[in-house]
Amino acid sequence: MTDEVLADAKTRMQKAIEATRREFASLRTGRASPALLDHVRVDYYDTPTPINQLATITVPEPRLLVVQPWDKSMAKDIERALLKSDLGLVPSSDGVVIRLPIPPLTEERRRDLVKIARRHAEEGRVAIRNIRREAKEMLEELEEAGEISEDESRRAQERLQHLTDEMIAHLDRLLHAKEQEILEV
């Protein structure tokens, strides 16, 4: 019984870490990455659609993204969506292909991005702690219902705490790596 609760908690914690990793990928560093455009939505027949479902995104150079729409008539809409996005990038289009030059980051912008990365990491930590709390409550309910002994509950809670510490440490390593990437000149 306790193994099922712990396995469920571990799976959910790994999903929280994966969600944080995706948030980190969408942060703009000095390098071009197709993940930068993951949150950009284009109005496609009155439906907000992710840009990667409407175009091919390539990185021909370290500081350049190239967006090639599958439907050439969507080029203007994609360009408009890129301008409206909070990425701060200015697209240039020739009607067929949209180029997004990635300018080097200023020191102030780097510090802001580090703050954003830390906020994402803290949200991930909170999610992990909430999962721990829910799993702990489930273990306590099992103990009260008489399905597991007090000793089993205590051992499972210790394993749960160890798992939580591991996941938070993993998240901290991801944050440290992202900070290094952002601050790299």
DOTOR-483159 format. One record per residue: residue number from 0; x, y, z of N, C-alpha, C, O, CB in turn. Coordinates in pm, whole numbers. Glycine has a CB too. Layout:
BEGIN
<NUM; <X; Y; Z>; <X; Y; Z>; <X; Y; Z>; <X; Y; Z>; <X; Y; Z>>,
...
***
This chain:
BEGIN
<0; <82; -119; 0>; <0; 0; 0>; <87; 127; 0>; <65; 219; -78>; <-93; -1; 120>>,
<1; <187; 127; 91>; <273; 246; 99>; <356; 262; -28>; <384; 374; -71>; <366; 236; 221>>,
<2; <395; 149; -89>; <474; 157; -213>; <396; 225; -324>; <453; 299; -404>; <517; 17; -258>>,
<3; <265; 199; -331>; <182; 262; -434>; <175; 413; -413>; <185; 490; -508>; <40; 202; -433>>,
<4; <159; 455; -287>; <152; 599; -256>; <284; 665; -293>; <286; 773; -353>; <120; 621; -105>>,
<5; <395; 601; -257>; <526; 659; -287>; <555; 660; -437>; <612; 756; -488>; <636; 580; -214>>,
<6; <515; 554; -507>; <536; 550; -652>; <456; 660; -722>; <505; 724; -814>; <496; 411; -709>>,
<7; <332; 681; -676>; <248; 787; -732>; <312; 924; -705>; <318; 1009; -794>; <105; 780; -673>>,
<8; <359; 944; -583>; <422; 1071; -548>; <547; 1095; -634>; <570; 1206; -681>; <460; 1073; -397>>,
<9; <627; 989; -653>; <749; 1003; -733>; <715; 1040; -877>; <779; 1128; -935>; <831; 872; -730>>,
<10; <615; 975; -935>; <575; 1005; -1073>; <529; 1150; -1085>; <566; 1220; -1179>; <462; 910; -1118>>,
<11; <448; 1194; -990>; <397; 1332; -995>; <509; 1433; -974>; <509; 1539; -1036>; <288; 1352; -889>>,
<12; <605; 1401; -886>; <718; 1492; -865>; <804; 1502; -991>; <852; 1610; -1026>; <805; 1444; -746>>,
<13; <823; 1389; -1060>; <900; 1392; -1184>; <829; 1477; -1290>; <895; 1545; -1368>; <923; 1250; -1236>>,
<14; <697; 1472; -1291>; <622; 1556; -1385>; <638; 1704; -1351>; <647; 1787; -1440>; <472; 1518; -1384>>,
<15; <642; 1736; -1222>; <664; 1875; -1180>; <802; 1923; -1225>; <818; 2037; -1268>; <649; 1889; -1026>>,
<16; <902; 1836; -1214>; <1037; 1871; -1258>; <1040; 1890; -1409>; <1103; 1983; -1460>; <1140; 1763; -1216>>,
<17; <970; 1803; -1481>; <965; 1814; -1627>; <897; 1944; -1670>; <940; 2009; -1766>; <891; 1694; -1687>>,
<18; <792; 1983; -1598>; <724; 2109; -1629>; <818; 2227; -1605>; <819; 2322; -1684>; <595; 2125; -1543>>,
<19; <895; 2222; -1498>; <992; 2328; -1471>; <1100; 2331; -1578>; <1142; 2438; -1621>; <1056; 2309; -1332>>,
<20; <1143; 2212; -1623>; <1244; 2204; -1729>; <1192; 2270; -1857>; <1266; 2340; -1926>; <1283; 2056; -1757>>,
<21; <1063; 2247; -1889>; <1004; 2311; -2008>; <999; 2463; -1992>; <1024; 2537; -2088>; <862; 2257; -2033>>,
<22; <968; 2510; -1871>; <969; 2655; -1845>; <1110; 2711; -1865>; <1126; 2819; -1924>; <919; 2686; -1702>>,
<23; <1210; 2639; -1817>; <1349; 2683; -1836>; <1384; 2689; -1984>; <1452; 2782; -2028>; <1445; 2589; -1763>>,
<24; <1338; 2592; -2061>; <1370; 2588; -2204>; <1311; 2708; -2277>; <1367; 2753; -2377>; <1318; 2458; -2268>>,
<25; <1200; 2759; -2228>; <1137; 2872; -2297>; <1201; 3006; -2259>; <1168; 3109; -2318>; <988; 2875; -2266>>,
<26; <1291; 3005; -2160>; <1362; 3129; -2125>; <1468; 3157; -2231>; <1541; 3067; -2272>; <1427; 3119; -1984>>,
<27; <1474; 3281; -2274>; <1567; 3319; -2379>; <1705; 3343; -2322>; <1726; 3430; -2237>; <1517; 3444; -2452>>,
<28; <1798; 3265; -2369>; <1939; 3291; -2335>; <2000; 3357; -2458>; <1926; 3401; -2547>; <2016; 3157; -2295>>,
<29; <2129; 3366; -2465>; <2192; 3429; -2580>; <2189; 3344; -2705>; <2229; 3389; -2813>; <2333; 3462; -2548>>,
<30; <2141; 3218; -2691>; <2141; 3126; -2804>; <2001; 3108; -2861>; <1901; 3123; -2790>; <2198; 2990; -2763>>,
<31; <1996; 3076; -2988>; <1869; 3047; -3053>; <1828; 2903; -3020>; <1911; 2812; -3020>; <1878; 3068; -3208>>,
<32; <1701; 2884; -2992>; <1648; 2751; -2964>; <1502; 2748; -3006>; <1427; 2840; -2974>; <1664; 2714; -2813>>,
<33; <1458; 2645; -3077>; <1318; 2638; -3117>; <1222; 2641; -2997>; <1106; 2679; -3012>; <1294; 2512; -3198>>,
<34; <1270; 2601; -2879>; <1185; 2601; -2758>; <1145; 2743; -2719>; <1048; 2762; -2645>; <1259; 2534; -2642>>,
<35; <1219; 2844; -2768>; <1183; 2983; -2737>; <1042; 3016; -2787>; <973; 3100; -2729>; <1284; 3079; -2799>>,
<36; <1000; 2950; -2893>; <872; 2983; -2955>; <758; 2892; -2909>; <647; 2900; -2962>; <884; 2975; -3105>>,
<37; <783; 2806; -2810>; <680; 2712; -2765>; <553; 2780; -2714>; <444; 2727; -2731>; <736; 2625; -2655>>,
<38; <568; 2897; -2653>; <451; 2964; -2595>; <383; 3061; -2692>; <280; 3119; -2658>; <492; 3038; -2471>>,
<39; <439; 3077; -2810>; <379; 3170; -2908>; <260; 3103; -2976>; <272; 2992; -3028>; <484; 3215; -3013>>,
<40; <147; 3170; -2974>; <25; 3119; -3036>; <-12; 3208; -3154>; <-3; 3330; -3147>; <-92; 3112; -2932>>,
<41; <-54; 3145; -3263>; <-93; 3215; -3385>; <-243; 3192; -3405>; <-292; 3081; -3387>; <-10; 3166; -3509>>,
<42; <-314; 3298; -3443>; <-457; 3283; -3475>; <-470; 3210; -3608>; <-446; 3268; -3714>; <-529; 3422; -3480>>,
<43; <-507; 3085; -3602>; <-523; 3004; -3723>; <-670; 2968; -3734>; <-719; 2880; -3664>; <-433; 2874; -3719>>,
<44; <-740; 3037; -3823>; <-886; 3021; -3837>; <-956; 3038; -3703>; <-1035; 2953; -3661>; <-919; 2884; -3898>>,
<45; <-923; 3150; -3635>; <-981; 3187; -3506>; <-952; 3089; -3394>; <-1025; 3085; -3295>; <-1128; 3202; -3521>>,
<46; <-847; 3011; -3407>; <-806; 2917; -3303>; <-661; 2946; -3268>; <-575; 2939; -3355>; <-825; 2769; -3348>>,
<47; <-630; 2978; -3140>; <-490; 2998; -3103>; <-414; 2865; -3116>; <-443; 2769; -3045>; <-479; 3054; -2958>>,
<48; <-318; 2862; -3205>; <-245; 2740; -3237>; <-96; 2761; -3212>; <-42; 2865; -3250>; <-271; 2696; -3384>>,
<49; <-27; 2664; -3150>; <117; 2679; -3130>; <188; 2693; -3265>; <151; 2630; -3364>; <175; 2559; -3052>>,
<50; <289; 2777; -3267>; <360; 2807; -3391>; <426; 2682; -3450>; <438; 2670; -3572>; <465; 2916; -3367>>,
<51; <469; 2588; -3363>; <536; 2469; -3414>; <440; 2372; -3483>; <484; 2273; -3541>; <608; 2398; -3302>>,
<52; <309; 2400; -3476>; <212; 2319; -3550>; <176; 2381; -3684>; <100; 2324; -3763>; <86; 2301; -3467>>,
<53; <233; 2499; -3710>; <205; 2569; -3836>; <328; 2589; -3923>; <317; 2628; -4039>; <143; 2703; -3807>>,
<54; <446; 2562; -3865>; <569; 2593; -3939>; <684; 2506; -3889>; <680; 2448; -3781>; <604; 2741; -3925>>,
<55; <786; 2501; -3972>; <911; 2435; -3934>; <1001; 2542; -3874>; <1019; 2649; -3932>; <979; 2363; -4056>>,
<56; <1059; 2511; -3758>; <1148; 2606; -3691>; <1288; 2546; -3690>; <1309; 2437; -3638>; <1098; 2639; -3544>>,
<57; <1382; 2618; -3750>; <1520; 2567; -3756>; <1617; 2669; -3697>; <1584; 2787; -3682>; <1558; 2535; -3902>>,
<58; <1736; 2622; -3665>; <1841; 2707; -3609>; <1965; 2693; -3699>; <2053; 2612; -3671>; <1874; 2667; -3460>>,
<59; <1972; 2773; -3808>; <2086; 2761; -3898>; <2215; 2819; -3839>; <2325; 2777; -3876>; <2055; 2830; -4029>>,
<60; <2202; 2915; -3747>; <2317; 2978; -3682>; <2286; 2989; -3533>; <2169; 2985; -3494>; <2350; 3119; -3744>>,
<61; <2388; 3003; -3448>; <2362; 3012; -3304>; <2273; 3129; -3261>; <2209; 3122; -3157>; <2492; 3022; -3231>>,
<62; <2268; 3235; -3340>; <2187; 3352; -3303>; <2076; 3382; -3404>; <2038; 3497; -3422>; <2277; 3474; -3288>>,
<63; <2026; 3278; -3470>; <1920; 3299; -3570>; <1821; 3183; -3569>; <1860; 3066; -3574>; <1981; 3316; -3710>>,
<64; <1694; 3218; -3563>; <1587; 3120; -3579>; <1521; 3146; -3714>; <1501; 3261; -3753>; <1482; 3128; -3462>>,
<65; <1489; 3039; -3785>; <1419; 3053; -3912>; <1287; 2977; -3901>; <1283; 2858; -3870>; <1506; 2998; -4031>>,
<66; <1178; 3050; -3928>; <1044; 2992; -3923>; <993; 2984; -4066>; <979; 3086; -4134>; <947; 3076; -3831>>,
<67; <964; 2862; -4111>; <915; 2842; -4247>; <773; 2786; -4240>; <755; 2667; -4214>; <1009; 2747; -4327>>,
<68; <672; 2872; -4263>; <532; 2826; -4255>; <502; 2722; -4363>; <550; 2732; -4476>; <435; 2945; -4268>>,
<69; <421; 2624; -4326>; <380; 2523; -4423>; <279; 2583; -4520>; <278; 2549; -4638>; <322; 2400; -4353>>,
<70; <195; 2671; -4470>; <98; 2741; -4552>; <151; 2884; -4569>; <152; 2962; -4473>; <-48; 2739; -4488>>,
<71; <194; 2917; -4690>; <258; 3047; -4714>; <168; 3165; -4678>; <218; 3273; -4645>; <299; 3058; -4860>>,
<72; <37; 3147; -4683>; <-55; 3256; -4649>; <-53; 3287; -4499>; <-105; 3391; -4457>; <-197; 3222; -4694>>,
<73; <6; 3199; -4418>; <11; 3221; -4274>; <132; 3303; -4230>; <144; 3337; -4113>; <12; 3087; -4202>>,
<74; <221; 3336; -4323>; <345; 3407; -4289>; <317; 3538; -4216>; <381; 3568; -4115>; <427; 3434; -4415>>,
<75; <222; 3616; -4265>; <190; 3745; -4202>; <135; 3725; -4062>; <171; 3798; -3970>; <89; 3824; -4288>>,
<76; <47; 3626; -4044>; <-12; 3599; -3912>; <95; 3552; -3813>; <93; 3592; -3697>; <-123; 3494; -3923>>,
<77; <186; 3469; -3860>; <295; 3421; -3774>; <385; 3538; -3734>; <425; 3550; -3619>; <377; 3311; -3844>>,
<78; <416; 3622; -3832>; <500; 3738; -3804>; <433; 3830; -3702>; <499; 3882; -3611>; <530; 3816; -3934>>,
<79; <303; 3851; -3717>; <226; 3935; -3624>; <229; 3874; -3482>; <246; 3947; -3384>; <79; 3950; -3673>>,
<80; <211; 3743; -3472>; <213; 3676; -3342>; <351; 3687; -3276>; <360; 3704; -3154>; <174; 3527; -3357>>,
<81; <457; 3679; -3356>; <592; 3692; -3302>; <617; 3833; -3249>; <683; 3852; -3147>; <696; 3656; -3409>>,
<82; <564; 3932; -3320>; <579; 4070; -3274>; <503; 4094; -3144>; <550; 4166; -3056>; <530; 4168; -3382>>,
<83; <384; 4034; -3131>; <301; 4053; -3012>; <355; 3976; -2891>; <324; 4011; -2777>; <159; 4008; -3040>>,
<84; <436; 3873; -2915>; <486; 3790; -2805>; <578; 3872; -2714>; <627; 3979; -2752>; <561; 3667; -2859>>,
<85; <600; 3821; -2593>; <685; 3892; -2497>; <832; 3856; -2511>; <911; 3879; -2419>; <639; 3862; -2356>>,
<86; <870; 3799; -2625>; <1009; 3758; -2645>; <1102; 3876; -2672>; <1222; 3867; -2648>; <1018; 3660; -2759>>,
<87; <1048; 3985; -2722>; <1130; 4100; -2754>; <1214; 4080; -2878>; <1320; 4143; -2893>; <1219; 4131; -2638>>,
<88; <1169; 3994; -2969>; <1240; 3969; -3093>; <1168; 4036; -3209>; <1045; 4042; -3211>; <1255; 3817; -3118>>,
<89; <1244; 4085; -3305>; <1186; 4151; -3421>; <1205; 4062; -3543>; <1318; 4045; -3590>; <1250; 4293; -3444>>,
<90; <1096; 4004; -3595>; <1108; 3917; -3711>; <1127; 3995; -3840>; <1078; 4107; -3853>; <986; 3828; -3723>>,
<91; <1197; 3935; -3935>; <1206; 3991; -4069>; <1161; 3883; -4166>; <1204; 3768; -4158>; <1353; 4042; -4103>>,
<92; <1072; 3922; -4258>; <1011; 3823; -4345>; <1030; 3862; -4491>; <1030; 3980; -4526>; <863; 3807; -4313>>,
<93; <1045; 3760; -4575>; <1049; 3784; -4719>; <922; 3730; -4783>; <917; 3713; -4905>; <1175; 3720; -4782>>,
<94; <821; 3702; -4702>; <694; 3649; -4753>; <689; 3497; -4752>; <580; 3439; -4754>; <670; 3699; -4892>>,
<95; <804; 3433; -4749>; <809; 3287; -4749>; <869; 3235; -4618>; <817; 3143; -4556>; <890; 3236; -4870>>,
<96; <980; 3297; -4579>; <1053; 3255; -4459>; <1062; 3373; -4363>; <1082; 3487; -4405>; <1195; 3201; -4496>>,
<97; <1048; 3345; -4232>; <1060; 3448; -4130>; <1189; 3423; -4053>; <1211; 3314; -4000>; <935; 3449; -4033>>,
<98; <1273; 3525; -4047>; <1399; 3514; -3974>; <1388; 3591; -3843>; <1337; 3703; -3839>; <1518; 3567; -4059>>,
<99; <1436; 3528; -3735>; <1435; 3591; -3603>; <1579; 3600; -3551>; <1629; 3505; -3492>; <1345; 3511; -3504>>,
<100; <1644; 3714; -3571>; <1778; 3728; -3515>; <1769; 3743; -3363>; <1684; 3816; -3312>; <1852; 3850; -3577>>,
<101; <1856; 3673; -3291>; <1858; 3677; -3145>; <1970; 3773; -3105>; <2087; 3739; -3121>; <1878; 3534; -3082>>,
<102; <1935; 3892; -3053>; <2042; 3985; -3013>; <2109; 3938; -2884>; <2047; 3867; -2804>; <1985; 4127; -2995>>,
<103; <2234; 3977; -2863>; <2300; 3942; -2737>; <2227; 4008; -2621>; <2172; 4117; -2634>; <2450; 3984; -2739>>,
<104; <2227; 3940; -2507>; <2156; 3993; -2390>; <2240; 4095; -2316>; <2363; 4083; -2307>; <2118; 3879; -2296>>,
<105; <2173; 4197; -2262>; <2242; 4294; -2177>; <2255; 4233; -2037>; <2186; 4137; -2004>; <2166; 4431; -2172>>,
<106; <2344; 4290; -1957>; <2366; 4240; -1821>; <2237; 4250; -1739>; <2204; 4160; -1662>; <2479; 4318; -1752>>,
<107; <2165; 4359; -1756>; <2039; 4378; -1681>; <1936; 4272; -1721>; <1867; 4216; -1636>; <1982; 4520; -1707>>,
<108; <1926; 4245; -1850>; <1831; 4144; -1897>; <1870; 4005; -1847>; <1784; 3923; -1815>; <1824; 4145; -2052>>,
<109; <1999; 3978; -1840>; <2046; 3850; -1787>; <2002; 3833; -1641>; <1956; 3726; -1601>; <2200; 3839; -1798>>,
<110; <2016; 3940; -1562>; <1975; 3934; -1422>; <1824; 3910; -1412>; <1779; 3833; -1328>; <2014; 4063; -1347>>,
<111; <1747; 3978; -1497>; <1602; 3957; -1497>; <1567; 3812; -1531>; <1478; 3753; -1469>; <1534; 4053; -1598>>,
<112; <1637; 3756; -1630>; <1611; 3617; -1668>; <1646; 3520; -1556>; <1578; 3419; -1536>; <1689; 3582; -1794>>,
<113; <1753; 3550; -1481>; <1790; 3466; -1367>; <1679; 3471; -1263>; <1644; 3369; -1204>; <1926; 3511; -1305>>,
<114; <1624; 3591; -1239>; <1513; 3604; -1143>; <1392; 3522; -1188>; <1328; 3455; -1108>; <1472; 3753; -1125>>,
<115; <1364; 3527; -1317>; <1250; 3450; -1371>; <1277; 3300; -1355>; <1188; 3225; -1317>; <1225; 3484; -1521>>,
<116; <1400; 3258; -1383>; <1436; 3116; -1368>; <1421; 3073; -1222>; <1372; 2964; -1194>; <1582; 3090; -1417>>,
<117; <1463; 3158; -1130>; <1449; 3126; -987>; <1302; 3116; -948>; <1264; 3031; -867>; <1519; 3231; -900>>,
<118; <1220; 3203; -1005>; <1076; 3198; -975>; <1016; 3066; -1026>; <937; 3003; -957>; <1002; 3319; -1039>>,
<119; <1054; 3025; -1147>; <1006; 2897; -1201>; <1052; 2781; -1112>; <975; 2688; -1085>; <1057; 2877; -1346>>,
<120; <1177; 2788; -1066>; <1229; 2681; -980>; <1152; 2678; -848>; <1121; 2570; -797>; <1381; 2702; -953>>,
<121; <1121; 2794; -792>; <1046; 2797; -667>; <905; 2741; -686>; <853; 2672; -599>; <1038; 2941; -612>>,
<122; <844; 2771; -801>; <712; 2714; -830>; <722; 2561; -838>; <632; 2491; -792>; <655; 2771; -963>>,
<123; <830; 2510; -895>; <852; 2367; -901>; <870; 2307; -763>; <817; 2200; -733>; <973; 2335; -987>>,
<124; <947; 2377; -677>; <965; 2329; -539>; <833; 2324; -464>; <805; 2228; -392>; <1065; 2419; -464>>,
<125; <752; 2428; -482>; <621; 2432; -415>; <534; 2316; -464>; <466; 2253; -384>; <549; 2568; -442>>,
<126; <537; 2289; -593>; <459; 2177; -647>; <505; 2046; -585>; <422; 1962; -549>; <472; 2171; -802>>,
<127; <636; 2028; -573>; <690; 1905; -513>; <648; 1894; -367>; <610; 1787; -321>; <843; 1901; -524>>,
<128; <654; 2005; -295>; <614; 2002; -153>; <465; 1973; -139>; <424; 1903; -47>; <648; 2136; -84>>,
<129; <384; 2026; -230>; <240; 1997; -225>; <214; 1849; -248>; <127; 1790; -185>; <164; 2082; -329>>,
<130; <289; 1789; -340>; <275; 1646; -367>; <315; 1567; -243>; <251; 1468; -207>; <361; 1603; -490>>,
<131; <424; 1611; -177>; <467; 1545; -52>; <356; 1553; 53>; <325; 1454; 119>; <598; 1609; 2>>,
<132; <296; 1671; 68>; <191; 1690; 168>; <73; 1598; 139>; <20; 1535; 230>; <145; 1836; 171>>,
<133; <32; 1591; 13>; <-81; 1505; -24>; <-49; 1358; 2>; <-134; 1284; 51>; <-118; 1525; -172>>,
<134; <73; 1315; -31>; <112; 1176; -8>; <117; 1146; 142>; <78; 1038; 186>; <248; 1145; -73>>,
<135; <165; 1242; 220>; <172; 1225; 365>; <30; 1210; 423>; <6; 1127; 510>; <245; 1344; 432>>,
<136; <-61; 1292; 373>; <-201; 1282; 419>; <-259; 1146; 384>; <-333; 1087; 463>; <-286; 1394; 356>>,
<137; <-227; 1095; 266>; <-277; 963; 226>; <-222; 855; 318>; <-295; 763; 357>; <-238; 932; 81>>,
<138; <-94; 865; 353>; <-33; 767; 444>; <-99; 773; 582>; <-124; 670; 645>; <119; 792; 456>>,
<139; <-126; 895; 629>; <-192; 910; 759>; <-333; 852; 756>; <-377; 791; 853>; <-196; 1058; 800>>,
<140; <-404; 871; 644>; <-538; 813; 630>; <-533; 661; 632>; <-617; 595; 693>; <-606; 862; 501>>,
<141; <-431; 604; 564>; <-416; 458; 564>; <-388; 406; 705>; <-437; 301; 745>; <-302; 416; 469>>,
<142; <-308; 483; 779>; <-276; 444; 916>; <-402; 450; 1004>; <-428; 359; 1082>; <-166; 536; 974>>,
<143; <-480; 558; 990>; <-603; 573; 1069>; <-705; 465; 1035>; <-779; 419; 1122>; <-664; 711; 1046>>,
<144; <-708; 425; 909>; <-803; 322; 866>; <-757; 182; 908>; <-831; 85; 895>; <-822; 327; 714>>,
<145; <-635; 173; 959>; <-584; 44; 1005>; <-527; -43; 895>; <-502; -161; 917>; <-691; -29; 1074>>,
<146; <-507; 15; 774>; <-454; -63; 663>; <-302; -81; 673>; <-247; -177; 620>; <-490; 2; 531>>,
<147; <-235; 14; 740>; <-91; 1; 764>; <-65; 34; 910>; <-143; 104; 975>; <-9; 95; 669>>,
<148; <48; -17; 963>; <81; 8; 1103>; <146; 147; 1117>; <182; 211; 1018>; <177; -102; 1159>>,
<149; <159; 190; 1242>; <222; 319; 1269>; <368; 319; 1224>; <418; 417; 1170>; <212; 354; 1418>>,
<150; <436; 205; 1247>; <576; 194; 1205>; <590; 201; 1053>; <679; 269; 1002>; <636; 63; 1256>>,
<151; <502; 131; 981>; <504; 137; 834>; <482; 279; 785>; <548; 326; 693>; <397; 42; 774>>,
<152; <387; 347; 848>; <356; 484; 810>; <478; 574; 832>; <512; 656; 746>; <236; 537; 891>>,
<153; <543; 558; 946>; <659; 641; 976>; <772; 614; 877>; <836; 708; 828>; <707; 616; 1120>>,
<154; <797; 486; 848>; <903; 452; 751>; <869; 508; 613>; <957; 562; 544>; <921; 298; 742>>,
<155; <744; 497; 573>; <702; 548; 442>; <716; 700; 438>; <756; 756; 335>; <556; 508; 411>>,
<156; <685; 768; 548>; <699; 914; 551>; <847; 955; 544>; <880; 1056; 483>; <635; 970; 680>>,
<157; <934; 875; 605>; <1077; 904; 595>; <1125; 884; 451>; <1202; 965; 400>; <1158; 812; 690>>,
<158; <1079; 778; 386>; <1115; 756; 245>; <1060; 868; 157>; <1125; 912; 63>; <1062; 619; 196>>,
<159; <939; 913; 190>; <876; 1024; 116>; <960; 1150; 131>; <982; 1222; 34>; <731; 1049; 166>>,
<160; <1007; 1178; 252>; <1090; 1297; 274>; <1222; 1285; 198>; <1269; 1383; 141>; <1116; 1316; 425>>,
<161; <1280; 1167; 198>; <1406; 1144; 124>; <1383; 1168; -26>; <1464; 1232; -92>; <1460; 999; 149>>,
<162; <1273; 1115; -78>; <1238; 1135; -219>; <1220; 1284; -250>; <1268; 1333; -352>; <1110; 1057; -254>>,
<163; <1150; 1354; -160>; <1128; 1498; -178>; <1261; 1572; -182>; <1283; 1658; -267>; <1039; 1553; -66>>,
<164; <1351; 1539; -90>; <1483; 1604; -86>; <1560; 1579; -215>; <1625; 1669; -267>; <1564; 1553; 34>>,
<165; <1554; 1455; -266>; <1622; 1422; -393>; <1567; 1506; -508>; <1643; 1561; -588>; <1606; 1273; -425>>,
<166; <1435; 1515; -516>; <1371; 1587; -627>; <1404; 1736; -620>; <1429; 1799; -723>; <1219; 1566; -626>>,
<167; <1402; 1793; -501>; <1433; 1935; -487>; <1581; 1959; -521>; <1614; 2060; -583>; <1402; 1984; -343>>,
<168; <1668; 1867; -481>; <1810; 1881; -516>; <1828; 1874; -669>; <1909; 1948; -725>; <1894; 1771; -447>>,
<169; <1753; 1785; -734>; <1759; 1776; -881>; <1714; 1907; -944>; <1775; 1955; -1040>; <1671; 1658; -933>>,
<170; <1607; 1964; -891>; <1555; 2092; -941>; <1658; 2203; -921>; <1676; 2288; -1008>; <1423; 2129; -869>>,
<171; <1726; 2201; -807>; <1829; 2302; -781>; <1946; 2288; -878>; <2003; 2389; -921>; <1880; 2289; -636>>,
<172; <1982; 2164; -914>; <2089; 2144; -1013>; <2046; 2200; -1149>; <2126; 2263; -1219>; <2125; 1993; -1026>>,
<173; <1920; 2176; -1187>; <1869; 2231; -1313>; <1874; 2383; -1312>; <1913; 2446; -1410>; <1725; 2183; -1339>>,
<174; <1834; 2442; -1199>; <1836; 2588; -1186>; <1979; 2640; -1198>; <2003; 2739; -1267>; <1774; 2631; -1052>>,
<175; <2072; 2575; -1131>; <2212; 2620; -1137>; <2265; 2616; -1280>; <2332; 2708; -1325>; <2301; 2532; -1045>>,
<176; <2234; 2508; -1351>; <2278; 2496; -1490>; <2215; 2605; -1577>; <2283; 2663; -1662>; <2242; 2356; -1547>>,
<177; <2087; 2634; -1555>; <2019; 2738; -1633>; <2078; 2875; -1602>; <2098; 2956; -1693>; <1868; 2737; -1604>>,
<178; <2106; 2901; -1475>; <2168; 3029; -1438>; <2303; 3045; -1507>; <2335; 3153; -1558>; <2185; 3040; -1284>>,
<179; <2382; 2938; -1509>; <2513; 2944; -1576>; <2496; 2973; -1724>; <2571; 3052; -1782>; <2591; 2811; -1556>>,
<180; <2397; 2910; -1785>; <2371; 2930; -1928>; <2329; 3073; -1956>; <2372; 3132; -2054>; <2264; 2833; -1978>>,
<181; <2245; 3130; -1869>; <2197; 3267; -1889>; <2311; 3367; -1870>; <2325; 3462; -1947>; <2082; 3298; -1791>>,
<182; <2392; 3345; -1768>; <2497; 3442; -1736>; <2621; 3429; -1825>; <2709; 3515; -1823>; <2537; 3427; -1591>>,
<183; <2626; 3321; -1903>; <2739; 3300; -1994>; <2739; 3407; -2101>; <2637; 3431; -2166>; <2733; 3159; -2058>>,
<184; <2853; 3472; -2120>; <2862; 3581; -2219>; <2916; 3530; -2348>; <2931; 3606; -2444>; <2949; 3696; -2168>>,
***
